[in-house]
């Protein structure tokens, strides 16, 4: 992925913080019923992505709060025989991925999203595709996370051929996401309005 722009990192951090506040408020303002409708449309678009159809080992987050719902995607991929992986934080605070076996239910975590019940870390080299959360995305594939840097560090550990897909609502697409060195991009962004090819010849 490309390196960050020149400029003061504290300025980038401030811009990120302001955008996080704005996007959290805007996403919550959609309301649960509207979010559910949009999520179903986004699911349909996600299943049109060829890279998703090809992937055998998929890391996907279990949504919480006002995030776009992912339960339908998890069920749909599992029904296709896709090996499902969920992220978890290890004792050292590093994000890892573990398999969610068919019929298993994720368990609550101390920090929000549900985690796999068996925290046996899978080698990142096995991951074919990541479906990543975000508060905002732009058309260059820059992604605004929640500030912990967990996904950025994990994405940096993947094999070069692994596909990164951001998923969210179309209102989460912004003109520019502030970014700096160490911030990882996604190849595609999927919303209820369609599929955005940020880095061509991937999906």
C-alpha positions in Angstrom: 0.0 0.0 0.0 1.1 3.6 -0.5 2.9 5.5 2.2 1.4 8.4 4.0 1.5 12.0 2.8 3.9 14.5 4.2 2.7 16.8 6.9 2.3 16.8 10.7 0.8 13.6 12.0 -0.9 15.5 14.8 -2.9 17.4 12.1 -3.9 14.1 10.5 -4.9 12.7 13.9 -7.1 15.8 14.6 -8.8 15.5 11.2 -9.4 11.8 11.8 -10.9 12.4 15.2 -13.2 15.0 13.8 -14.3 12.8 11.0 -14.9 9.9 13.4 -17.3 12.0 15.4 -19.2 13.2 12.3 -19.5 9.7 10.8 -20.6 8.1 14.1 -23.4 10.6 14.4 -24.4 10.4 10.7 -24.5 6.6 10.8 -26.5 6.4 14.0 -28.9 8.9 12.5 -30.0 6.4 9.9 -32.0 4.5 12.4 -32.1 0.7 12.9 -34.9 0.0 10.3 -33.2 2.0 7.6 -29.8 0.4 8.4 -31.4 -3.0 8.0 -32.8 -2.2 4.6 -29.5 -0.8 3.3 -27.6 -3.7 4.8 -29.6 -6.2 2.7 -28.9 -4.3 -0.4 -25.2 -4.1 0.4 -25.2 -7.9 1.0 -26.5 -8.5 -2.5 -23.8 -6.3 -4.0 -21.1 -8.0 -1.9 -22.1 -11.4 -3.2 -21.6 -10.1 -6.8 -17.9 -9.6 -6.1 -16.0 -12.3 -7.9 -13.2 -12.3 -5.3 -15.8 -13.0 -2.6 -17.1 -16.0 -4.7 -13.5 -17.3 -5.1 -12.4 -16.9 -1.6 -12.1 -20.0 0.6 -10.9 -18.3 3.8 -12.7 -15.1 4.7 -12.1 -12.8 7.7 -15.2 -10.8 8.5 -16.2 -8.7 11.5 -19.3 -9.4 13.6 -21.1 -6.0 13.5 -22.2 -4.2 16.6 -23.9 -0.8 17.4 -24.7 1.2 14.3 -22.3 -0.7 12.0 -23.7 -2.3 8.9 -25.1 -5.7 9.8 -22.9 -8.6 8.8 -24.9 -11.6 10.1 -26.5 -12.1 6.7 -23.1 -12.2 5.0 -21.7 -14.6 7.5 -24.7 -16.9 7.0 -24.6 -16.7 3.2 -20.8 -17.4 3.0 -21.1 -20.2 5.5 -23.8 -21.8 3.4 -21.5 -21.8 0.4 -18.9 -23.7 2.4 -16.6 -20.7 2.9 -14.3 -21.0 5.9 -15.3 -18.1 8.2 -12.8 -16.3 10.4 -13.6 -13.7 13.0 -11.1 -11.2 14.6 -10.2 -11.3 18.2 -7.7 -9.5 20.4 -5.0 -11.6 22.0 -3.6 -11.2 25.5 -0.9 -9.0 24.0 -3.5 -6.7 22.4 -2.7 -7.8 18.9 -5.6 -8.6 16.5 -5.7 -12.2 15.3 -8.3 -14.3 13.4 -9.8 -17.6 14.5 -12.2 -19.9 12.7 -16.0 -19.9 13.4 -17.1 -23.4 12.8 -20.6 -24.1 11.3 -23.2 -24.0 14.0 -21.0 -22.0 16.4 -22.1 -18.7 17.8 -19.7 -15.9 18.5 -19.2 -14.8 22.1 -19.3 -11.3 23.6 -16.0 -9.4 24.1 -15.0 -6.8 26.6 -14.5 -4.2 23.9 -17.7 -4.4 21.8 -17.7 -6.8 18.8 -18.3 -10.5 19.3 -15.4 -12.9 19.0 -15.0 -16.5 18.0 -15.5 -18.9 20.9 -12.2 -20.7 20.3 -9.3 -18.2 20.1 -6.8 -20.3 18.1 -5.0 -17.9 15.8 -5.0 -18.7 12.1 -1.9 -17.8 10.1 -2.6 -14.6 8.2 -1.1 -16.2 5.1 -4.2 -18.4 4.9 -6.6 -15.5 4.6 -7.9 -15.0 1.0 -10.1 -12.0 1.7 -10.9 -9.6 4.4 -14.3 -7.8 4.8 -13.3 -4.9 7.0 -15.4 -2.4 9.0 -14.8 1.3 8.9 -16.3 4.7 9.8 -15.5 6.2 6.5 -14.0 5.3 3.1 -12.8 7.2 0.1 -12.5 6.4 -3.6 -8.8 5.7 -3.3 -9.5 2.9 -0.8 -8.4 4.8 2.3 -10.3 3.7 5.4 -11.0 5.4 8.6 -11.1 2.9 11.5 -11.9 3.3 15.1 -8.5 4.6 16.2 -6.8 1.4 17.6 -4.9 0.5 14.4 -5.8 -3.2 14.8 -7.0 -3.7 11.2 -4.2 -1.7 9.7 -1.6 -3.8 11.4 -3.4 -7.1 10.6 -3.8 -6.1 6.9 -0.1 -5.5 6.7 0.5 -9.1 7.7 -1.5 -10.6 4.8 -0.1 -12.1 1.7 0.0 -9.7 -1.3 -2.8 -11.5 -3.1 -5.3 -11.2 -0.3 -8.2 -9.0 -1.2 -9.4 -6.3 1.2 -13.0 -5.2 1.0 -14.5 -2.4 3.0 -18.3 -2.6 3.6 -20.6 0.2 4.8 -23.4 2.5 3.9 -23.0 4.9 0.9 -23.2 7.9 3.3 -19.8 6.6 4.7 -18.1 7.4 1.4 -16.3 10.8 1.8 -14.2 12.9 -0.6 -11.0 12.2 1.4 -10.1 10.1 4.4 -7.1 11.6 6.2 -4.3 9.1 6.2 -0.6 8.6 7.1 2.1 6.1 7.0 0.9 2.7 8.3 -2.7 3.2 7.2 -3.7 0.3 4.9 -6.1 0.7 2.0 -8.9 -1.5 0.8 -9.2 -2.7 -2.8 -13.0 -2.4 -2.9 -15.7 -0.7 -1.0 -19.2 -2.2 -1.1 -22.3 -0.2 -0.2 -26.1 -0.5 -0.9 -25.5 1.6 -4.0 -22.9 -0.7 -5.6 -19.2 -1.8 -5.7 -16.5 0.8 -5.8 -13.3 -0.4 -7.4 -10.6 1.5 -5.6 -7.6 -0.5 -6.8 -8.6 -2.0 -10.2 -8.0 -5.5 -11.4 -8.7 -7.1 -8.0 -12.4 -7.9 -7.5 
